[in-house]
Amino acid sequence: MIMSTVFDTADEVRNLIVKSKRSTAVVEVVGTTILKIHCDNRPKCKLLGIKKTEDCPKYCEFVIAIRDYLKNIRPPKLKVVEV
């Protein structure tokens, strides 16, 4: 009996590194869900009062760059590298 795992495109796991001039974020994307592993921008978000929960807001520059990269809407403004 041969066992193989076939991932649907909705269950695809991708690891991305997003870089800006001063910060870097390493994220894992499962389908359309963004799972944050590490982000250098978190202290700045807390200091500015943007980050009040554990999840990043939808208007975060890193989240927008990831969405642009995955959906191919437009070229992302930040550098996105898939690992």
Secondary structure, 3 states (H helix, E strand, C coil): CCCCCCCCHHHCEEEEEEECCCCEEEEEEECCEEEEEEECCHHHHHHHCCCCCCCCCCCCHHHHHHHHHHHCCCCCCCEEEEC
